[in-house]
Amino acid sequence: MRHPGLYYDSKFLMDSDEKKVLDYLSELHPIWENRYSKHRPPPQGESQRQLLRPVYWLGNWQFACLDYYRPPKGTAFRCVRAEPYPEVLQRLVNKMEKITFQQFRPKEIPKGWKLNTCLVNFYGSHLENGKLVDVARVGEHKDFEPGPVASLSLGERAFFQFVDSRGRGMPSRVVFQQWLENGSLQIFGGERYKDRLFHRVQRVEKKQGIQLPIKVENFQTRRVNFTFRFVPDEHILPLKKFPKDLLEDLLPYAKELAQHSEFFSSEIKNI
Ligand SMILES: O=C(O)CCC(=O)C(=O)O
């Protein structure tokens, strides 16, 4: 690896698999989540807001209102059991895991690590009050799931940066940046790229005029990114195991998902 802890293959995805992934995406119905909920209200100084982009999770769903999986303290009731990967993604995940074990040092891969969780992010333009607003970016953040994270990109290319955060109000210093191409795989892990630096997507190009066939109302998708992560199995619970108050917050989302997902429909029946 040119940068220890960071692996990049611009041509990871073969054309035949790209077609299968696009076919899968065309059947998916991502949802808009709110950051907070009745039982997890905004902290002081914050207000309720919708996430900037529609999302879908596989393996387990980390609803934003549950505040995501944040070990060591934030592990209880953060991850709701979700749909398994379709065949094509499972095959790609097996390859990604193999590459990770080859490319990363053993100390960078926690015991039991596997890519059992995936956040699918949809980047594009949102139709708001009759105007298309470009929301294709992600602010600087860290992914808190332990071990390396693998990121597969489709569609227009994205300008991705690792930054050193210098605290509130201070501009962050860019440490490394690169374009994430259609069909590329990026894996990052270890002390520098995963634990210390933040990462962000500054913008997504519009050069090729790509519009991916995704079913979200009032949204034009030009890039999809899958980030595969690891959550220990013991921290993933079925919907029915969530306490009553959180279940009340989650049920509207689960019902929306169940409209198109047999998996969620059966999870709701099991409550
Ligand atoms: O879209 C990307 O390339 C990055 C997504 C990301 O940062 C995340 O899902 O945590």
The ligand as a Gaussian input file, in Angstrom:
#p B3LYP/6-31G(d) Opt

LIG

0 1
 O      -19.609000       8.554000       0.045000
 C      -18.490000       8.341000       0.450000
 O      -17.544000       8.139000      -0.298000
 C      -18.211000       8.359000       1.944000
 C      -19.384000       8.007000       2.802000
 C      -19.052000       8.153000       4.246000
 O      -18.216000       8.898000       4.634000
 C      -19.791000       7.353000       5.223000
 O      -20.742000       6.646000       4.856000
 O      -19.400000       7.380000       6.406000

